[in-house]
Amino acid sequence: MNGASKQRQLALADAQRALQRGDWRRAAGELERAAELARIEGDPTRAAHCLQMAAALHRARGEGGKAVAAARHAGRLAGDDARAAFATRAELGEALLAEGAFERAAAAYREALALGAELGLPAWARATVLRRLAEADAGRAALAEAWQGYDAAAQEMIRASDALATAWIHVEHANRAREAGAIEHARAVSRRPGLLLASGEDAHLASERLLLLARLEAALGQFAEAAESARQARTLALEAVAPLSYYGAAAALAESLDAMGLRTDAYTALATAWATLGDLLGRDVAESWVAPMLEAYRMKWGVTAFAAAKAAHDARRRAARNETKGAG
């Protein structure tokens, strides 16, 4: 083993140790050092791989400029190695997407897809890039292209006979359409037969579909319907032990109840979420998720109205406990 190779191995070992203790900044720096040593050794493919991992760590830390720079450098080093070039283009797309550079992200993903066509990628890998391309296209307001991208990703999973993965892509598609204001398109996607069928077999998926419906109904001003959809979504999320989905459903329920002027019920929805998520994730995590929402309602309603809603909630709880004791 020559000197550069030994130093590269040491840099990789340092990167691994840094990752284990959660020091992603140090890990990224060591990976970049390993990449430079690999380049000196005449191994550009290995160098590109190290830089790709460094770019992912920079992106995870929110350092978009460093992520883009590392991914671009990795792409240059990848050269004619199709597999390395595909991976580095996909990572560049991720870095640009995180920065909101949607046009450039879409171009990077299209390059990745073209390179991937030469590699015989598995369906899930093609579907992943197609989904990310669709996200970039939606970000640049090319909605027709975005919807085609999501449909192409779904078709990949249909060919792979993965009905559940296909249904999840439909949910992602519909949610992105909702966020773009394409409400009728989102509603149409939410009714696709494959999504309906898979929702009957998977509680987590069913919860996310109902949460989607709640948000669509709220967008149309159908708050009573939205509240009911959110309640069902919350129940199914608890059944599936899906904390993020439960949190989203509780938030949607509170929003719809608030829109109907039912402030005490809205407060109860969030107080219940705090207790339930505390059981699932621990009190500190539950507080970090729910307390900011309660504070937002306190500011929206005003201190006096918020205190009244809380007092009414507390009175309900006491009455329910007393009724239970009396029945016992």
VMD Tcl script that draws the C-alpha trace (Angstrom):
set ca {
  {0.00 0.00 0.00}
  {1.55 3.32 -1.07}
  {1.51 6.48 1.05}
  {-1.54 8.06 -0.61}
  {-3.51 4.83 -0.34}
  {-2.70 4.49 3.37}
  {-3.70 8.10 4.02}
  {-6.95 7.55 2.11}
  {-7.81 4.55 4.26}
  {-7.10 6.59 7.38}
  {-9.32 9.41 6.10}
  {-12.15 6.95 5.44}
  {-11.76 5.46 8.91}
  {-11.87 8.97 10.42}
  {-15.01 9.69 8.37}
  {-16.65 6.53 9.70}
  {-15.86 7.43 13.30}
  {-17.16 10.96 12.77}
  {-20.42 9.58 11.39}
  {-20.82 7.28 14.37}
  {-20.59 10.20 16.80}
  {-22.87 12.38 14.65}
  {-20.21 14.82 13.46}
  {-21.34 15.05 9.84}
  {-19.25 18.13 9.11}
  {-16.03 16.33 10.05}
  {-17.16 13.23 8.14}
  {-17.76 15.25 4.98}
  {-14.34 16.87 5.29}
  {-12.63 13.49 5.69}
  {-14.50 12.11 2.68}
  {-13.35 15.08 0.60}
  {-9.76 14.43 1.76}
  {-10.15 10.76 0.81}
  {-11.47 11.81 -2.59}
  {-8.43 13.99 -3.27}
  {-6.09 11.16 -2.25}
  {-7.95 8.74 -4.52}
  {-7.59 11.21 -7.38}
  {-3.85 11.43 -6.72}
  {-3.71 7.62 -6.80}
  {-5.31 7.67 -10.26}
  {-8.68 6.27 -9.11}
  {-11.26 8.90 -10.20}
  {-14.21 6.55 -9.76}
  {-13.40 6.03 -6.08}
  {-12.82 9.76 -5.72}
  {-16.21 10.49 -7.27}
  {-17.90 8.07 -4.86}
  {-16.29 9.75 -1.83}
  {-17.35 13.18 -3.06}
  {-20.88 11.96 -3.70}
  {-21.14 10.85 -0.07}
  {-19.65 14.15 1.10}
  {-22.23 16.05 -0.97}
  {-25.05 14.07 0.66}
  {-23.71 14.95 4.12}
  {-23.37 18.64 3.25}
  {-26.96 18.57 1.96}
  {-28.22 16.90 5.13}
  {-26.53 19.64 7.17}
  {-28.21 22.36 5.09}
  {-24.98 23.52 3.45}
  {-26.36 23.69 -0.05}
  {-23.46 25.50 -1.69}
  {-20.95 22.92 -0.47}
  {-23.28 20.08 -1.51}
  {-23.63 21.42 -5.05}
  {-19.89 22.04 -5.37}
  {-19.01 18.54 -4.14}
  {-21.57 16.91 -6.44}
  {-20.34 18.87 -9.47}
  {-16.72 17.93 -8.71}
  {-17.80 14.29 -8.33}
  {-19.48 14.45 -11.73}
  {-16.34 15.75 -13.37}
  {-14.25 12.97 -11.81}
  {-16.76 10.26 -12.77}
  {-15.91 10.76 -16.42}
  {-16.94 7.82 -18.61}
  {-17.86 5.51 -15.73}
  {-21.63 5.30 -16.36}
  {-22.55 4.04 -12.90}
  {-20.54 6.71 -11.10}
  {-21.81 9.37 -13.50}
  {-25.42 8.32 -12.85}
  {-24.97 8.45 -9.06}
  {-23.24 11.84 -9.10}
  {-25.86 13.40 -11.43}
  {-28.64 12.13 -9.17}
  {-26.87 13.58 -6.13}
  {-26.41 16.88 -7.95}
  {-30.14 16.89 -8.61}
  {-30.80 16.37 -4.90}
  {-28.44 19.18 -3.92}
  {-29.97 21.61 -6.43}
  {-33.51 20.63 -5.47}
  {-32.73 21.32 -1.80}
  {-31.51 24.76 -2.85}
  {-34.69 25.48 -4.82}
  {-32.79 25.56 -8.12}
  {-35.58 23.66 -9.86}
  {-34.53 24.21 -13.50}
  {-31.00 22.97 -12.88}
  {-32.23 20.14 -10.68}
  {-34.57 18.94 -13.43}
  {-31.69 19.02 -15.93}
  {-29.50 16.97 -13.58}
  {-32.20 14.36 -13.05}
  {-32.78 14.07 -16.80}
  {-29.08 13.47 -17.29}
  {-29.21 10.82 -14.57}
  {-32.15 9.10 -16.27}
  {-30.33 9.08 -19.61}
  {-27.25 7.56 -17.99}
  {-29.40 5.10 -16.05}
  {-30.92 3.81 -19.26}
  {-27.50 2.38 -20.15}
  {-27.18 0.60 -16.80}
  {-30.33 -1.50 -16.70}
  {-31.39 0.02 -13.40}
  {-34.04 -1.78 -11.32}
  {-37.56 -0.37 -11.44}
  {-37.37 1.17 -7.96}
  {-34.25 3.16 -8.90}
  {-35.83 4.50 -12.11}
  {-39.01 5.31 -10.19}
  {-37.03 7.20 -7.56}
  {-35.33 9.44 -10.10}
  {-38.61 9.99 -11.96}
  {-40.30 11.06 -8.72}
  {-37.51 13.53 -7.94}
  {-37.64 14.87 -11.51}
  {-41.40 15.34 -11.09}
  {-40.75 17.27 -7.86}
  {-38.29 19.53 -9.68}
  {-40.70 20.02 -12.60}
  {-43.49 20.96 -10.18}
  {-41.13 23.41 -8.49}
  {-40.47 25.14 -11.80}
  {-44.24 25.23 -12.49}
  {-44.04 22.69 -15.36}
  {-47.05 20.89 -13.92}
  {-48.00 18.80 -16.95}
  {-44.46 17.42 -17.08}
  {-44.52 16.82 -13.33}
  {-47.73 14.79 -13.52}
  {-46.28 12.76 -16.39}
  {-43.20 12.10 -14.27}
  {-45.20 10.80 -11.35}
  {-47.26 8.62 -13.68}
  {-44.09 7.25 -15.27}
  {-42.72 6.43 -11.81}
  {-45.98 4.66 -10.94}
  {-45.79 2.65 -14.15}
  {-42.30 1.48 -13.21}
  {-43.66 0.03 -9.98}
  {-46.68 -1.48 -11.73}
  {-44.26 -3.32 -14.02}
  {-42.43 -4.47 -10.89}
  {-45.77 -5.78 -9.51}
  {-45.46 -3.57 -6.42}
  {-48.99 -2.32 -5.86}
  {-48.22 -0.71 -2.50}
  {-45.28 1.32 -3.83}
  {-47.44 2.39 -6.78}
  {-50.15 3.61 -4.40}
  {-47.65 5.62 -2.35}
  {-46.49 7.35 -5.54}
  {-50.12 8.31 -6.23}
  {-50.35 9.85 -2.75}
  {-47.14 11.80 -3.34}
  {-48.45 12.91 -6.75}
  {-51.78 14.08 -5.31}
  {-50.14 15.93 -2.44}
  {-47.82 17.77 -4.80}
  {-50.78 18.71 -6.98}
  {-52.62 20.01 -3.91}
  {-49.61 22.10 -2.91}
  {-49.51 23.54 -6.43}
  {-53.17 24.50 -6.21}
  {-54.27 21.87 -8.75}
  {-57.09 20.71 -6.48}
  {-59.21 18.90 -9.07}
  {-56.19 17.02 -10.39}
  {-55.28 16.01 -6.84}
  {-58.84 14.79 -6.24}
  {-58.73 12.71 -9.42}
  {-55.42 11.09 -8.45}
  {-56.74 10.36 -4.94}
  {-59.56 8.28 -6.48}
  {-57.38 6.03 -8.62}
  {-58.46 2.39 -8.25}
  {-55.01 1.09 -7.33}
  {-54.76 3.61 -4.49}
  {-58.24 2.77 -3.22}
  {-57.54 -0.95 -3.30}
  {-54.15 -0.70 -1.56}
  {-55.62 1.64 1.08}
  {-57.97 -1.13 2.12}
  {-55.00 -3.33 2.95}
  {-52.53 -0.91 4.57}
  {-53.53 1.30 7.50}
  {-50.64 3.74 7.09}
  {-51.41 4.31 3.42}
  {-55.12 4.67 4.21}
  {-54.27 7.24 6.87}
  {-52.21 9.31 4.45}
  {-54.93 9.14 1.79}
  {-57.55 10.33 4.28}
  {-55.23 13.12 5.44}
  {-54.88 14.14 1.80}
  {-58.67 14.17 1.46}
  {-58.99 16.26 4.63}
  {-56.65 18.87 3.22}
  {-58.43 18.89 -0.13}
  {-61.81 19.27 1.55}
  {-60.47 22.10 3.71}
  {-59.12 23.84 0.60}
  {-62.67 23.74 -0.81}
  {-64.15 25.11 2.41}
  {-65.75 21.79 3.34}
  {-64.59 21.91 6.94}
  {-67.03 19.42 8.48}
  {-66.07 16.82 5.89}
  {-62.39 17.68 6.36}
  {-62.67 17.21 10.13}
  {-64.25 13.78 9.69}
  {-61.57 12.69 7.20}
  {-58.88 13.93 9.58}
  {-60.43 11.99 12.49}
  {-60.40 8.80 10.46}
  {-56.83 9.49 9.34}
  {-55.80 9.99 12.98}
  {-57.38 6.68 14.03}
  {-55.68 4.74 11.24}
  {-52.32 6.41 11.90}
  {-52.52 5.27 15.51}
  {-53.40 1.76 14.36}
  {-50.40 1.77 12.02}
  {-48.14 3.32 14.72}
  {-47.23 6.11 12.29}
  {-46.40 9.15 14.47}
  {-45.81 11.64 11.65}
  {-49.12 10.74 10.02}
  {-50.87 11.00 13.40}
  {-49.33 14.43 13.94}
  {-50.41 15.60 10.48}
  {-53.95 14.31 11.01}
  {-54.22 16.00 14.42}
  {-53.03 19.30 12.93}
  {-55.51 19.03 10.04}
  {-58.32 18.21 12.47}
  {-57.50 21.22 14.65}
  {-57.39 23.50 11.61}
  {-60.81 22.38 10.38}
  {-62.38 22.65 13.83}
  {-60.90 26.11 14.25}
  {-62.29 27.12 10.85}
  {-65.76 26.11 12.13}
  {-65.28 28.20 15.25}
  {-64.96 25.13 17.52}
  {-61.98 26.35 19.47}
  {-62.34 24.06 22.44}
  {-62.51 21.04 20.13}
  {-59.46 22.30 18.24}
  {-57.57 22.67 21.53}
  {-58.65 19.16 22.53}
  {-57.37 17.71 19.26}
  {-53.90 19.10 19.97}
  {-53.92 18.24 23.67}
  {-54.85 14.67 22.74}
  {-52.04 14.61 20.19}
  {-49.57 15.77 22.83}
  {-50.55 12.93 25.16}
  {-50.67 10.27 22.46}
  {-47.38 11.26 20.86}
  {-45.86 11.42 24.32}
  {-46.75 7.76 24.79}
  {-45.28 6.88 21.39}
  {-42.18 9.07 21.24}
  {-41.59 10.46 24.70}
  {-42.73 13.69 26.33}
  {-39.89 15.89 25.05}
  {-40.44 14.97 21.40}
  {-44.21 15.36 21.73}
  {-43.76 18.79 23.28}
  {-41.41 19.90 20.50}
  {-44.01 18.90 17.89}
  {-47.26 20.10 19.47}
  {-46.32 23.07 21.67}
  {-45.51 25.34 18.68}
  {-48.98 24.65 17.22}
  {-50.68 25.50 20.50}
  {-48.62 28.68 20.72}
  {-49.68 29.60 17.18}
  {-53.34 29.27 18.17}
  {-52.74 31.29 21.35}
  {-51.39 34.11 19.18}
  {-54.20 33.75 16.64}
  {-57.07 33.64 19.15}
  {-55.60 35.95 21.74}
  {-54.64 35.14 25.31}
  {-58.16 35.41 26.75}
  {-59.89 33.25 24.11}
  {-57.10 30.67 24.25}
  {-57.39 30.46 28.04}
  {-61.15 30.02 27.71}
  {-60.71 27.14 25.24}
  {-58.18 25.48 27.54}
  {-60.44 25.92 30.57}
  {-63.40 24.40 28.71}
  {-61.23 21.47 27.65}
  {-60.04 20.92 31.20}
  {-63.62 21.07 32.50}
  {-64.67 18.43 29.98}
  {-61.85 16.17 31.11}
  {-62.81 16.54 34.78}
  {-66.45 15.80 33.97}
  {-65.46 12.71 32.00}
  {-63.28 11.45 34.87}
  {-66.03 12.04 37.41}
  {-68.54 10.23 35.20}
  {-66.17 7.27 34.92}
  {-65.65 7.16 38.68}
  {-69.41 7.34 39.25}
  {-70.03 4.48 36.83}
  {-67.39 2.43 38.66}
}
mol new
graphics top color blue
foreach p $ca { graphics top sphere $p radius 0.5 }
foreach p [lrange $ca 0 end-1] q [lrange $ca 1 end] { graphics top cylinder $p $q radius 0.2 }
display resetview
